[in-house]
């Protein structure tokens, strides 16, 4: 689209959540999760059912979002704190450069923590970050939520005073009034931005929720909603036990797979799902305010996440792995009411337009710029998905490539949305999943004779993807084992020394 001037420019709201699984929306058919307000919003837009985080953990996934680049280019192929964010072209920077008022409320997870990445103003809450706490004698220097909370509670309160782990799956209700929860704070500060914004400018607002990332501490009502609900057992692949046994033998030769007891797992899932419903309600609170201020008619709304949470799938938890619970994220796009007929394919009333093309977080930046009629920098490696909203079956990229350094070494995946190929660089192990028939990846078909041609095709695609990488993943003809891969690529490390 061509850039326009002034009053014609739409507003853009990016709702970005942390560790929200791609299947955990009612509109995606989840059998348990209650997200009525997000579902209603999605029903009036486009839902992308195969959106992935190429590098599914907080820091590298956000690098893809903010730069529009692949991990190969932005340099973060695993998780590492304390690496400065020195990127010339960023999502917020492009909006600011073209006259938008730009604001981020919530989690940035960059370094230094006050790096703005092109935003004109940031109200920061990254959650309980061990790295920041070790580096900063006064946490209020890098967290705006904490001083707000302390002023209202009346003493030197730490929001994690309830003792919950920031990466654990124990559940405890939020100990203060719900008004003080970081999810409510984020919605409230976003609403306050609407009040104090410059009415002469369009705006780009990023609402970056820390939850449902642990601690699993939603309000008590949200936990209670799910404690006694029947939940289907998490999927467990026919390959899972052997792989996990190999993992634990690295630390304790006598150890086998460690499984969470059923009662505790039910409670962990109730806490996680409770966060989702709580966020759903607070997003509705913001949308009501957006409409009350008269801005809803000219605002694009995009909802997505940095990565998912395995949440017991294949006896695993958290993120960083290539499996659907970890790497797939939700994505829906809601155009302004007046634009819907022009940008959406014809559909049934009350139902979204579904698209199954393989999307990656690097596509968000060009998509938002396209929606705002702003030029898309040539340096970006993502693509605007707006054409897919009009023609969901259009030809698109062949696949998404992802990678992450893990306890298993460097793990890579390719997916076209219908199949998924996984390669473990340390051991050379391969997996192949038929996502169309087996969406929860319970059957590894890589050893079946009928799948050998497709396995070979994906293997060669991975060779092509990794050619010229200095880690030595391939000689250009076949994949090669690599024992250790640093989570920060050499070119990014070199830029830090210069």
C-alpha positions in Angstrom: 0.0 0.0 0.0 1.1 3.6 -0.6 1.7 5.9 2.4 -1.0 8.4 3.2 -1.0 11.6 5.1 -2.2 12.6 8.5 -5.9 12.0 9.2 -6.2 9.1 6.8 -3.7 7.0 8.8 -5.2 4.2 10.9 -4.2 3.5 14.5 -2.5 0.1 15.2 -2.8 -1.9 18.4 -0.5 -4.9 18.8 -1.6 -7.1 21.7 1.4 -9.3 22.5 1.2 -12.0 25.1 4.0 -14.1 26.7 3.9 -17.9 26.5 0.4 -18.3 25.0 -0.1 -21.6 23.1 -1.4 -21.4 19.6 -4.3 -23.7 20.3 -5.5 -21.9 23.4 -8.4 -19.9 22.1 -12.0 -20.8 21.8 -12.0 -19.8 18.2 -9.3 -22.4 17.7 -11.6 -25.1 19.1 -9.9 -25.6 22.4 -12.1 -27.9 24.6 -11.4 -26.1 27.9 -10.2 -22.5 27.6 -12.7 -19.7 27.9 -11.7 -16.6 25.9 -15.1 -15.2 24.8 -14.0 -11.7 24.1 -10.9 -12.6 22.1 -13.1 -15.1 20.2 -15.6 -12.5 19.3 -12.9 -10.2 18.0 -11.3 -12.9 16.0 -14.7 -13.8 14.5 -14.7 -10.5 12.7 -11.2 -10.8 11.3 -8.6 -13.3 10.0 -7.2 -16.2 12.1 -3.8 -17.7 11.1 -3.8 -21.3 12.3 -0.1 -22.0 11.5 1.8 -19.1 12.9 5.2 -20.0 14.5 8.0 -18.5 16.6 11.1 -19.4 14.7 13.1 -19.4 18.0 10.5 -20.1 20.7 11.8 -18.3 23.8 11.3 -14.8 25.0 14.4 -12.9 23.8 15.0 -14.3 20.3 11.3 -14.5 19.5 11.0 -10.8 20.3 14.0 -10.1 18.1 12.1 -11.5 15.1 9.0 -9.4 16.0 10.9 -6.1 16.4 13.2 -6.5 13.4 11.3 -8.4 10.8 14.3 -10.7 10.4 15.1 -14.4 10.7 17.2 -15.7 13.6 20.0 -16.3 11.1 20.1 -12.5 10.4 19.2 -10.9 13.8 21.7 -13.3 15.4 19.7 -14.7 18.4 19.3 -18.5 17.9 18.7 -19.2 21.6 18.1 -17.5 24.9 20.8 -15.3 26.4 20.2 -12.2 28.6 22.6 -9.2 28.6 23.2 -8.9 24.9 22.6 -5.3 23.7 19.9 -4.7 21.2 21.5 -2.6 18.5 19.3 -2.8 15.4 19.0 0.0 12.9 15.5 -0.8 11.7 12.8 -1.7 14.2 9.0 -2.0 14.2 8.4 0.9 16.5 11.2 3.0 14.9 9.4 2.9 11.5 6.1 4.0 13.0 7.9 6.8 14.8 9.8 7.9 11.8 6.6 8.2 9.8 4.8 10.4 12.3 3.1 8.0 14.6 2.9 8.4 18.3 4.4 5.2 19.6 4.0 3.6 23.0 4.8 0.2 24.6 3.2 -0.9 27.9 4.6 -4.0 29.5 7.3 -6.5 28.6 10.2 -5.6 26.3 12.9 -8.0 27.5 15.7 -6.2 25.8 19.1 -5.0 27.0 19.8 -2.5 28.4 16.4 -2.8 29.9 15.5 0.9 29.1 16.3 0.4 25.4 13.3 1.9 23.6 13.7 0.2 20.2 12.2 3.2 18.5 9.2 3.7 20.8 8.8 7.3 22.0 7.7 6.1 25.4 7.8 2.8 27.3 6.1 1.8 30.5 8.1 -1.3 31.5 7.3 -4.5 33.3 9.4 -7.5 32.2 8.3 -9.7 35.1 10.7 -11.3 37.6 14.0 -11.3 35.7 17.0 -12.8 37.5 19.5 -11.2 35.2 18.1 -7.7 35.8 17.9 -8.2 39.6 21.5 -9.3 39.7 22.6 -6.2 37.7 20.4 -3.5 39.2 20.7 -2.6 42.9 17.3 -0.9 42.6 14.8 -2.8 40.5 12.6 0.2 40.2 15.2 1.6 37.8 14.1 -1.0 35.2 10.5 -1.6 36.2 7.7 0.9 36.1 5.0 -1.5 37.5 6.9 -2.1 40.8 7.0 1.6 42.0 3.3 2.0 41.0 2.5 -1.1 43.1 4.6 0.0 46.1 3.0 3.5 46.2 -0.5 1.9 46.4 0.3 -1.0 48.7 2.1 1.3 51.1 5.4 -0.5 51.8 8.5 -1.9 50.0 6.5 -4.7 48.4 7.9 -7.0 45.8 5.2 -8.3 43.4 6.8 -11.7 43.6 6.6 -11.7 47.4 4.3 -14.7 47.3 7.3 -16.8 46.6 6.2 -18.2 43.3 8.8 -19.3 40.7 8.9 -17.2 37.6 9.4 -20.4 35.5 7.6 -22.9 37.7 4.2 -24.7 37.6 3.1 -24.4 41.2 -0.2 -22.4 41.4 -1.2 -19.8 43.9 -3.9 -17.1 43.6 -2.7 -13.5 43.3 -2.4 -12.4 47.0 -3.6 -8.8 46.6 -6.7 -7.1 45.2 -7.1 -7.9 41.5 -6.7 -4.2 40.7 -3.0 -4.6 41.6 -2.3 -7.6 39.3 0.3 -6.8 36.6 -2.3 -7.8 33.9 -4.8 -5.2 35.2 -2.0 -2.6 35.5 -1.1 -3.1 31.9 -4.6 -2.7 30.7 -5.1 0.4 32.9 -1.9 2.1 31.7 -2.9 1.3 28.0 -6.2 3.0 28.6 -4.4 5.9 30.2 -2.4 6.3 27.0 -5.6 6.7 25.0 -6.5 9.6 27.4 -3.2 11.4 27.1 -2.3 10.7 23.5 -1.8 13.5 20.9 -5.2 13.6 19.0 -3.5 15.1 15.9 -1.4 11.9 15.3 -2.2 8.3 14.6 -0.8 6.0 17.2 0.9 2.6 17.4 0.4 1.0 20.8 2.0 -2.3 21.8 0.3 -3.9 24.8 2.8 -6.5 25.9 1.4 -8.7 28.6 3.9 -10.7 30.8 1.3 -13.4 31.5 0.4 -16.3 31.0 4.2 -16.8 31.5 4.7 -18.1 35.1 4.3 -17.4 37.9 0.9 -19.0 37.7 -0.8 -16.5 39.9 -4.1 -15.3 38.3 -6.9 -14.1 40.6 -8.6 -16.8 42.6 -11.8 -16.7 40.5 -9.8 -17.5 37.4 -8.2 -20.5 38.9 -11.4 -21.8 40.4 -13.1 -21.6 37.0 -10.9 -24.5 35.8 -10.0 -26.6 38.9 -12.9 -29.1 38.5 -13.2 -29.0 34.7 -12.5 -32.2 32.8 -9.3 -31.7 30.8 -8.2 -34.2 28.1 -4.8 -35.7 28.9 -1.9 -33.9 27.2 -0.7 -35.7 24.1 2.3 -37.9 24.5 4.2 -39.1 21.4 5.3 -42.6 20.8 8.8 -41.1 20.8 8.6 -39.1 24.0 9.7 -41.4 26.7 12.9 -42.6 25.0 14.0 -39.0 24.2 13.4 -37.8 27.7 15.2 -40.7 29.2 18.2 -39.8 27.1 18.0 -36.2 28.3 17.9 -37.2 32.0 20.8 -39.6 31.7 23.0 -36.6 30.9 22.5 -35.6 34.5 21.7 -38.8 36.3 22.2 -42.2 34.6 19.6 -43.8 36.8 16.9 -41.2 36.1 14.0 -41.7 33.7 11.4 -39.3 32.4 9.9 -37.1 35.1 6.2 -36.8 34.9 4.0 -34.4 36.9 1.4 -36.1 39.1 -2.1 -35.8 37.7 -3.5 -33.6 40.5 -0.6 -31.2 40.2 -0.9 -31.1 36.4 -4.6 -30.3 36.7 -3.8 -27.4 39.0 -1.0 -26.2 36.8 -3.3 -26.2 33.7 -6.0 -24.4 35.8 -3.5 -21.7 36.7 -2.3 -21.3 33.1 -5.8 -21.2 31.7 -6.9 -18.9 34.4 -4.3 -16.4 33.2 -5.7 -16.6 29.7 -9.3 -15.8 30.8 -8.1 -13.0 33.0 -6.2 -11.5 30.1 -9.2 -12.0 27.9 -11.3 -9.9 30.3 -8.7 -7.1 30.6 -8.4 -6.9 26.8 -12.2 -6.4 26.6 -11.8 -3.6 29.2 -9.3 -1.9 26.9 -11.4 -2.4 23.8 -14.4 -0.8 25.5 -12.2 2.2 26.3 -10.9 2.4 22.8 -14.5 2.5 21.5 -15.6 5.0 24.2 -12.8 7.3 23.0 -14.1 7.0 19.4 -11.0 5.3 18.1 -12.3 1.8 17.4 -13.6 2.7 13.9 -10.1 3.5 12.7 -7.9 1.0 14.5 -6.3 -2.3 13.4 -5.9 -4.9 16.2 -3.4 -7.7 16.1 -3.2 -10.4 18.7 -0.2 -12.8 18.9 2.4 -14.2 21.3 6.2 -14.7 21.5 5.9 -18.5 21.9 3.8 -21.2 23.6 4.1 -23.5 26.5 4.3 -27.3 26.2 2.2 -27.6 29.4 2.7 -31.4 29.8 2.7 -32.3 26.1 5.1 -35.2 25.7 5.9 -34.9 29.4 7.5 -31.5 28.7 6.9 -28.0 30.0 7.8 -24.4 29.0 9.3 -23.5 25.6 12.4 -23.6 23.3 11.4 -26.9 21.7 10.1 -27.2 18.1 6.8 -29.0 19.0 3.4 -27.4 18.4 2.8 -26.5 22.1 6.0 -24.5 22.2 6.6 -23.1 18.7 3.1 -22.4 17.4 1.5 -19.2 18.5 -2.0 -17.6 18.1 -2.4 -14.9 15.5 -5.5 -13.0 14.5 -5.9 -9.7 12.8 -9.0 -7.5 13.1 -9.2 -4.7 10.5 -11.1 -1.4 11.2 -14.9 -1.9 10.5 -14.8 0.2 7.4 -11.9 -1.8 5.9 -13.2 -5.3 6.4 -14.9 -5.8 3.1 -11.9 -4.5 1.3 -9.2 -6.6 3.0 -11.1 -9.8 4.0 -12.2 -12.6 1.8 -16.0 -13.2 1.7 -17.0 -15.4 4.6 -19.9 -16.5 6.8 -21.3 -14.0 9.3 -19.9 -14.5 12.7 -17.0 -16.7 11.5 -13.4 -15.6 10.9 -11.4 -16.1 7.7 -9.1 -18.9 8.4 -5.6 -19.2 6.8 -3.3 -22.1 7.1 -0.2 -20.8 5.4 3.0 -21.0 7.5 3.5 -17.6 9.1 6.4 -16.5 11.4 6.8 -13.7 13.8 9.1 -11.8 11.4 5.9 -11.3 9.3 4.3 -9.1 11.9 6.4 -6.0 11.3 5.7 -5.8 7.5 2.1 -6.6 8.1 1.6 -3.8 10.6 3.4 -1.3 8.3 1.3 -2.4 5.4 -1.9 -2.0 7.4 -0.8 1.6 8.3 0.0 2.4 4.6 3.7 2.8 5.5 6.6 1.7 3.3 8.1 -1.6 4.2 11.9 -1.5 4.4 13.7 -3.6 1.8 15.9 -5.1 4.5 13.0 -7.0 6.1 12.8 -10.8 5.6 9.2 -11.1 6.7 6.2 -10.5 4.4 2.9 -8.8 4.9 0.1 -11.3 5.4 -2.6 -8.8 4.4 -2.9 -10.4 0.9 -3.6 -13.8 2.6 -6.5 -12.2 4.4 -8.1 -11.5 1.0 -7.1 -14.7 -0.6 -6.2 -17.3 2.1 -5.3 -20.0 -0.5 -2.7 -17.8 -2.2 0.8 -19.2 -2.9 3.0 -18.4 0.0 6.5 -19.4 1.3 7.3 -23.1 1.2 8.0 -23.5 4.9 9.1 -21.8 8.1 12.6 -22.7 9.5 13.1 -22.5 13.2 16.0 -23.3 15.6 16.9 -23.1 19.3 19.8 -24.1 21.5 18.4 -26.4 24.1 19.5 -29.1 26.6 19.5 -31.4 23.6 21.9 -29.1 21.7 20.8 -27.1 18.7 17.4 -28.3 17.5 16.0 -27.2 14.1 12.6 -27.6 12.4 10.9 -27.0 9.1 7.2 -26.8 8.7 4.9 -26.1 5.8 1.9 -26.2 8.0 1.0 -29.7 7.0 4.2 -31.6 7.8 7.0 -30.9 10.3 10.6 -32.0 10.1 12.8 -31.9 13.2 16.6 -32.3 13.3 18.8 -32.5 16.4 22.2 -31.2 15.4 24.1 -32.8 18.4 22.9 -36.4 17.7 21.7 -36.2 14.1 18.3 -37.6 15.1 15.4 -36.8 12.8 11.6 -36.7 13.3 8.8 -36.2 10.8 5.2 -35.5 11.7 2.1 -35.4 9.6 0.4 -32.4 11.1 -2.6 -32.7 8.9 -3.5 -36.1 10.3 -1.7 -35.9 13.6 -1.8 -32.3 14.8 -0.4 -33.1 18.3 2.7 -34.9 16.9 2.1 -38.2 18.7 3.4 -40.3 15.8 6.9 -39.9 14.4 6.7 -41.3 10.9 10.4 -40.7 10.0 11.1 -44.4 10.2 8.2 -45.6 8.0 9.0 -46.7 4.5 6.1 -44.7 3.0 7.6 -41.5 4.3 11.2 -41.8 3.1 10.8 -39.7 0.0 9.2 -36.8 2.0 11.8 -37.2 4.7 14.6 -36.9 2.1 12.9 -33.8 0.6 12.8 -32.1 4.0 16.3 -33.1 4.8 17.6 -31.5 1.6 15.5 -28.4 2.4 17.3 -28.2 5.8 20.7 -28.5 4.1 19.7 -25.6 1.8 18.5 -23.6 4.8 21.7 -24.1 6.8 24.3 -23.8 4.0 27.0 -21.3 4.6 26.4 -21.3 8.4 29.7 -21.1 10.2 28.5 -23.6 12.9 29.1 -26.3 10.3 25.6 -27.8 10.2 26.2 -28.9 6.6 28.9 -29.3 3.9 26.3 -28.3 1.3 25.3 -31.9 0.5 24.3 -33.4 3.8 23.6 -32.5 7.4 26.5 -32.7 9.9 26.4 -33.1 13.6 27.5 -30.2 15.7 28.1 -30.7 19.4 27.8 -27.1 20.7 26.1 -24.0 19.3 26.2 -20.6 21.0 22.8 -18.9 21.4 24.2 -15.7 19.9 25.6 -16.0 16.4 29.2 -14.8 15.7 28.2 -11.8 13.6 26.1 -10.4 16.5 29.0 -11.1 19.0 31.4 -9.4 16.7 29.2 -6.3 16.5 29.2 -6.1 20.3 33.1 -6.1 20.5 33.4 -3.4 17.8 
